[in-house]
């Protein structure tokens, strides 16, 4: 039996690699000699860099500016002429203790610094084309990507000619900008945005209205952030033309507090190319998952919580979809901490069965001691699928 285990992390509990190790141990205990291939996965949010490193990317350490301006020691991945930059590593919400969350002032500046470091590592001063994958889930900021552009050389000024304050609140004072200083090496870069977010920048489905409350914003904050983003579009349109307004409406413009917009509207003009793709599909390519799925007798995927959000492009559904396409008829099982899907939703998602830790122990025990439960599930799967 050839088993492919390709889960996302169990957020706040186990990394994808740790989930794979526990399930593998259980399978091997019940079926010695089973061929097990573990592929850590992610969907563009936290854990994407870990998946890339497990797939052979080289880790490059760097210190950047964190979401609230504090130095952060972080990493990006490099393999050949490809770099993987995970926004959560530099500008992520998980970098900010809940007591310090500041949705108005959190900045994406550190992510721009990571991109600059990736260009350094790739030797983008040469004539060769380079590829940068920017995984933009899990951000702390709603600054429209302004901080990212500033880190790459853009100048954003208020009416007095002074630099605007960091974060989305600074955009309220933005009066003019100068893009001439943007890093010219971007012209040799193909940029890929890895995200499962399809929201536009503005409005009821936009970055401020939908995602800022998850970052600590109250109603007044959301209104301020929305006005700042509207002004950001107005000033940018005056600088680069009406295409900026079109970019604000594109699917994915609202991703990562508007970083999607900045990349599409500004870097899309300068860079060799910009594309927006589902994060799970990008990670599948980076990890070589498809080749494993095509030869599998059994596929196991999962994440910490299977719920309605899982159906919108999250890792388990993406893995199941790919398995069905590449290897019709292969059983796909999902393992999770808790399962909020109905049986019909599970079948539609492509899961033959769902195994939840919360069905075997209390929620407290499932969170505090998940490894024995995962081993038990792995053993049960091996016995049932023999």
C-alpha positions as CSV (number, residue, x, y, z in Angstrom):
1,X,0.0,0.0,0.0
2,X,1.4,3.4,-1.1
3,X,0.1,6.1,1.2
4,X,0.5,9.8,0.6
5,X,0.0,12.0,3.6
6,X,-0.4,15.7,2.7
7,X,-1.9,17.8,5.5
8,X,-1.7,21.4,6.4
9,X,-0.6,22.4,9.9
10,X,-3.0,22.0,12.9
11,X,-2.9,25.7,13.8
12,X,-1.6,26.4,17.3
13,X,-1.0,22.7,17.9
14,X,1.2,20.8,15.4
15,X,3.1,21.6,12.2
16,X,2.3,19.7,9.0
17,X,5.5,17.7,9.4
18,X,4.5,16.7,13.0
19,X,1.0,15.6,11.8
20,X,2.7,13.5,9.1
21,X,5.1,11.9,11.7
22,X,2.3,11.0,14.1
23,X,0.0,9.5,11.4
24,X,2.9,7.6,9.8
25,X,3.8,6.1,13.2
26,X,0.3,4.8,13.6
27,X,0.1,3.4,10.1
28,X,3.5,1.6,10.5
29,X,2.4,0.1,13.8
30,X,-0.6,-1.5,12.2
31,X,0.9,-2.2,8.8
32,X,4.7,-2.6,8.8
33,X,6.2,-2.2,5.4
34,X,3.6,0.3,4.1
35,X,5.1,2.8,1.7
36,X,4.4,6.2,3.2
37,X,5.2,9.5,1.5
38,X,4.8,12.6,3.6
39,X,4.4,16.0,1.9
40,X,3.8,19.0,4.2
41,X,1.3,21.3,2.7
42,X,-0.1,24.9,3.1
43,X,-2.4,27.2,1.3
44,X,-0.4,30.4,1.1
45,X,-0.7,31.3,4.8
46,X,1.4,30.3,7.8
47,X,3.3,27.1,7.1
48,X,4.0,27.8,3.4
49,X,7.7,28.4,4.0
50,X,7.9,25.2,6.1
51,X,6.4,23.3,3.2
52,X,8.9,24.8,0.8
53,X,11.8,24.0,3.1
54,X,10.6,20.4,3.4
55,X,10.6,20.2,-0.4
56,X,14.2,21.2,-0.7
57,X,14.3,25.0,-0.6
58,X,17.3,26.5,1.2
59,X,16.5,28.6,4.3
60,X,17.9,32.1,4.2
61,X,17.8,34.0,7.5
62,X,17.2,37.8,7.6
63,X,16.2,40.5,10.1
64,X,13.3,42.7,8.9
65,X,10.8,45.2,10.3
66,X,7.9,43.5,12.1
67,X,4.2,44.6,11.8
68,X,4.6,47.1,14.6
69,X,8.1,48.3,13.8
70,X,10.0,45.9,16.0
71,X,12.9,43.9,14.5
72,X,11.9,40.4,13.5
73,X,14.4,37.6,12.8
74,X,12.8,35.6,10.0
75,X,13.5,33.6,6.8
76,X,12.6,33.0,3.2
77,X,13.3,30.0,1.0
78,X,15.5,29.8,-2.1
79,X,15.8,27.0,-4.7
80,X,17.7,27.8,-7.9
81,X,16.2,30.9,-9.4
82,X,13.0,30.7,-7.3
83,X,12.4,32.4,-3.9
84,X,9.5,31.7,-1.6
85,X,8.5,34.7,0.6
86,X,5.9,34.1,3.3
87,X,4.2,37.3,4.4
88,X,3.3,35.8,7.8
89,X,7.0,35.5,8.6
90,X,7.5,39.2,8.4
91,X,4.1,40.9,8.8
92,X,2.0,38.2,10.3
93,X,-0.7,38.5,12.9
94,X,0.8,35.7,14.9
95,X,3.9,38.0,15.4
96,X,1.8,40.4,17.5
97,X,0.6,39.5,21.0
98,X,-3.2,40.0,21.3
99,X,-2.7,42.7,23.8
100,X,-0.5,44.7,21.3
101,X,-2.6,44.3,18.2
102,X,-2.9,47.6,16.4
103,X,-4.9,47.3,13.1
104,X,-4.5,51.0,12.3
105,X,-0.7,51.1,12.4
106,X,0.4,47.5,11.5
107,X,2.5,47.6,8.4
108,X,3.6,45.4,5.5
109,X,7.0,47.0,5.4
110,X,8.9,43.9,6.5
111,X,7.4,41.9,3.6
112,X,8.9,44.4,1.2
113,X,12.2,44.0,3.0
114,X,11.9,40.2,2.6
115,X,11.3,40.6,-1.2
116,X,14.4,42.8,-1.4
117,X,16.4,40.2,0.5
118,X,15.1,37.6,-2.0
119,X,16.2,39.7,-4.9
120,X,19.7,40.0,-3.3
121,X,19.9,36.2,-2.9
122,X,18.7,35.5,-6.4
123,X,21.3,37.8,-8.0
124,X,18.6,39.7,-9.8
125,X,21.3,42.3,-10.9
126,X,22.1,39.8,-13.7
127,X,20.2,39.5,-16.9
128,X,18.5,36.3,-15.9
129,X,14.8,36.1,-15.0
130,X,14.0,35.2,-11.4
131,X,10.8,34.0,-9.8
132,X,9.4,35.1,-6.5
133,X,6.4,33.4,-4.9
134,X,4.8,35.7,-2.4
135,X,2.5,33.8,0.0
136,X,0.2,36.4,1.5
137,X,-2.0,34.8,4.1
138,X,-2.0,35.6,7.8
139,X,-1.1,39.3,7.7
140,X,-1.5,41.7,10.6
141,X,-1.8,44.8,8.4
142,X,-4.5,46.7,6.4
143,X,-2.2,49.2,4.7
144,X,-3.0,48.4,1.1
145,X,0.5,47.2,0.6
146,X,1.9,50.7,1.1
147,X,4.5,49.5,3.5
148,X,5.7,46.8,1.2
149,X,6.2,49.4,-1.6
150,X,8.0,51.8,0.7
151,X,10.4,49.0,1.6
152,X,11.1,48.5,-2.1
153,X,11.8,52.2,-2.7
154,X,8.5,54.0,-3.1
155,X,8.1,57.4,-1.4
156,X,4.6,58.2,0.1
157,X,4.2,61.8,1.4
158,X,1.5,63.9,3.1
159,X,0.5,67.4,2.0
160,X,3.5,68.9,3.8
161,X,5.9,66.7,2.0
162,X,6.6,64.5,5.0
163,X,6.5,60.7,5.0
164,X,3.1,59.3,6.0
165,X,2.8,57.3,9.2
166,X,3.0,53.5,9.0
167,X,-0.1,51.4,8.6
168,X,-3.6,51.9,7.2
169,X,-4.2,55.1,9.2
170,X,-1.3,56.8,7.4
171,X,-3.1,56.4,4.1
172,X,-5.6,59.0,5.3
173,X,-2.9,61.7,5.0
174,X,-1.4,60.5,1.7
175,X,-1.2,63.3,-0.8
176,X,1.4,62.2,-3.3
177,X,3.8,59.5,-4.1
178,X,6.9,58.9,-6.0
179,X,7.5,55.4,-7.5
180,X,10.7,56.3,-9.3
181,X,12.8,54.8,-6.6
182,X,11.2,51.3,-6.8
183,X,13.8,48.6,-7.0
184,X,14.7,48.2,-10.7
185,X,15.6,44.6,-10.2
186,X,11.8,43.8,-10.0
187,X,11.8,44.3,-13.8
188,X,13.5,40.8,-14.1
189,X,11.1,39.1,-11.7
190,X,8.1,37.0,-12.3
191,X,5.9,37.5,-9.2
192,X,3.3,34.9,-8.1
193,X,0.8,35.8,-5.4
194,X,-0.3,32.7,-3.6
195,X,-3.6,33.3,-1.9
196,X,-7.1,31.8,-1.6
197,X,-8.6,35.2,-1.1
198,X,-10.7,36.5,-4.0
199,X,-12.0,39.7,-2.3
200,X,-11.6,43.1,-3.9
201,X,-9.8,46.0,-2.1
202,X,-12.8,48.1,-1.2
203,X,-16.5,47.8,-0.1
204,X,-18.5,45.3,1.9
205,X,-16.3,42.5,0.7
206,X,-13.1,44.4,0.9
207,X,-9.9,44.2,2.9
208,X,-11.1,46.5,5.8
209,X,-14.7,45.2,6.1
210,X,-14.0,41.5,5.9
211,X,-10.5,41.0,7.3
212,X,-9.6,43.9,9.6
213,X,-11.9,42.7,12.4
214,X,-9.9,39.5,12.5
215,X,-6.9,41.7,13.2
216,X,-8.4,43.6,16.1
217,X,-10.3,46.4,14.3
218,X,-13.6,47.7,15.7
219,X,-16.2,49.4,13.6
220,X,-14.6,52.8,13.9
221,X,-11.2,51.3,12.9
222,X,-12.8,49.6,9.9
223,X,-14.3,53.0,8.7
224,X,-10.9,54.7,9.1
225,X,-9.1,51.9,7.2
226,X,-11.7,51.9,4.4
227,X,-11.3,55.7,4.0
228,X,-7.5,55.3,4.0
229,X,-7.7,52.6,1.3
230,X,-10.1,54.7,-0.8
231,X,-7.6,57.6,-0.6
232,X,-4.8,55.2,-1.5
233,X,-6.6,54.2,-4.7
234,X,-7.3,57.9,-5.6
235,X,-3.7,59.0,-5.2
236,X,-2.3,56.0,-7.0
237,X,-4.8,56.5,-9.9
238,X,-3.6,60.1,-10.2
239,X,-0.1,58.9,-10.4
240,X,-0.3,55.8,-12.7
241,X,-3.7,56.2,-14.3
242,X,-7.1,54.5,-14.2
243,X,-5.7,51.0,-14.2
244,X,-5.2,51.5,-10.5
245,X,-9.0,51.6,-10.0
246,X,-9.4,48.5,-12.1
247,X,-6.8,46.7,-10.0
248,X,-8.7,47.6,-6.8
249,X,-11.7,45.6,-8.1
250,X,-9.8,42.5,-9.2
251,X,-10.2,39.3,-7.3
252,X,-7.4,39.1,-4.7
253,X,-6.9,42.8,-4.4
254,X,-8.1,42.7,-0.9
255,X,-5.8,39.8,0.1
256,X,-3.4,40.5,3.0
257,X,-4.9,43.9,3.9
258,X,-4.5,45.1,0.3
259,X,-1.0,43.8,-0.5
260,X,-2.7,42.0,-3.4
261,X,-3.8,45.4,-4.7
262,X,-0.3,47.0,-4.4
263,X,1.4,44.1,-6.2
264,X,-1.2,44.0,-9.0
265,X,-1.5,47.8,-9.5
266,X,2.1,48.9,-9.0
267,X,4.5,46.0,-9.2
268,X,2.4,44.6,-12.1
269,X,3.6,47.5,-14.2
270,X,7.3,47.2,-13.1
271,X,7.7,43.5,-12.8
272,X,8.3,41.1,-15.7
273,X,4.9,39.5,-14.8
274,X,2.4,39.2,-12.0
275,X,0.0,36.3,-11.5
276,X,-2.5,35.5,-8.8
277,X,-3.0,31.8,-8.0
278,X,-4.7,29.7,-5.4
279,X,-2.1,29.1,-2.6
280,X,-2.7,25.3,-2.4
281,X,-2.0,24.9,-6.2
282,X,1.2,26.9,-5.9
283,X,2.4,24.8,-3.0
284,X,1.5,21.6,-4.8
285,X,3.9,22.6,-7.6
286,X,6.7,23.7,-5.2
287,X,6.5,20.4,-3.3
288,X,6.0,18.1,-6.2
289,X,2.8,16.7,-4.6
290,X,1.1,15.8,-7.9
291,X,3.7,13.1,-8.8
292,X,3.0,11.4,-5.5
293,X,-0.8,11.7,-5.8
294,X,-0.7,10.1,-9.2
295,X,0.9,6.9,-7.8
296,X,-1.0,6.7,-4.5
297,X,-3.2,3.9,-3.3
298,X,-4.5,6.1,-0.4
299,X,-4.3,9.8,0.2
300,X,-4.6,11.4,3.7
301,X,-5.0,15.2,4.1
302,X,-6.3,17.5,6.7
303,X,-6.0,20.6,8.9
304,X,-6.8,21.7,12.4
305,X,-10.5,22.6,11.7
306,X,-12.6,21.4,8.9
307,X,-15.4,23.9,8.4
308,X,-17.1,26.1,5.9
309,X,-13.9,28.0,5.2
310,X,-12.2,24.8,4.3
311,X,-14.5,24.6,1.2
312,X,-13.1,27.8,-0.2
313,X,-9.7,26.7,-1.4
314,X,-8.1,25.5,1.8
315,X,-5.5,22.8,1.7
316,X,-7.5,19.6,2.3
317,X,-10.0,20.4,-0.4
318,X,-7.3,21.4,-2.8
319,X,-5.4,18.1,-2.2
320,X,-8.6,16.1,-2.6
321,X,-9.4,17.9,-5.9
322,X,-6.0,17.2,-7.2
323,X,-6.1,13.6,-6.2
324,X,-9.4,13.0,-8.0
325,X,-8.0,14.7,-11.1
326,X,-4.7,12.8,-11.2
327,X,-5.8,9.5,-9.8
328,X,-9.5,8.9,-10.2
329,X,-10.9,6.5,-7.7
330,X,-8.1,6.8,-5.1
331,X,-9.6,7.1,-1.6
332,X,-9.0,10.4,0.1
333,X,-9.4,10.7,3.8
334,X,-9.3,13.8,6.0
335,X,-7.9,14.0,9.5
336,X,-8.6,17.1,11.6
337,X,-8.8,18.4,15.1
338,X,-12.5,19.2,14.8
339,X,-15.0,18.6,12.0
340,X,-17.9,21.0,11.4
341,X,-18.7,19.7,7.9
342,X,-21.9,17.8,7.2
343,X,-21.7,14.4,5.6
344,X,-22.8,15.9,2.3
345,X,-20.2,18.7,2.5
346,X,-17.5,16.1,3.2
347,X,-18.5,14.1,0.2
348,X,-18.7,17.1,-2.1
349,X,-15.2,18.1,-0.9
350,X,-14.0,14.7,-2.0
351,X,-13.4,13.1,1.4
352,X,-14.3,9.4,1.7
353,X,-14.1,9.6,5.5
354,X,-13.3,12.3,8.1
355,X,-11.4,11.4,11.3
356,X,-11.6,14.1,14.0
357,X,-9.5,14.1,17.2
358,X,-12.5,15.8,19.0
359,X,-14.5,12.6,18.3
360,X,-12.0,10.6,20.4
361,X,-11.2,12.9,23.3
362,X,-12.3,16.2,24.9
363,X,-11.4,19.3,23.0
364,X,-8.9,20.1,25.8
365,X,-7.1,16.8,25.4
366,X,-7.2,17.0,21.6
367,X,-5.4,20.3,21.8
368,X,-3.0,19.5,24.5
369,X,-2.0,16.0,23.5
370,X,-2.9,15.3,19.9
371,X,0.0,13.0,18.9
372,X,-1.4,9.8,20.5
373,X,-4.8,10.5,19.0
374,X,-3.2,10.9,15.5
375,X,-1.2,7.7,16.0
376,X,-4.4,5.9,16.9
377,X,-6.2,7.3,13.8
378,X,-3.3,6.3,11.6
379,X,-3.4,2.7,13.0
380,X,-7.2,2.5,12.5
381,X,-6.8,3.8,8.9
382,X,-4.2,1.1,8.2
383,X,-6.3,-1.6,9.5
384,X,-9.5,-0.5,7.8
385,X,-7.8,0.0,4.4
386,X,-5.8,-3.2,4.4
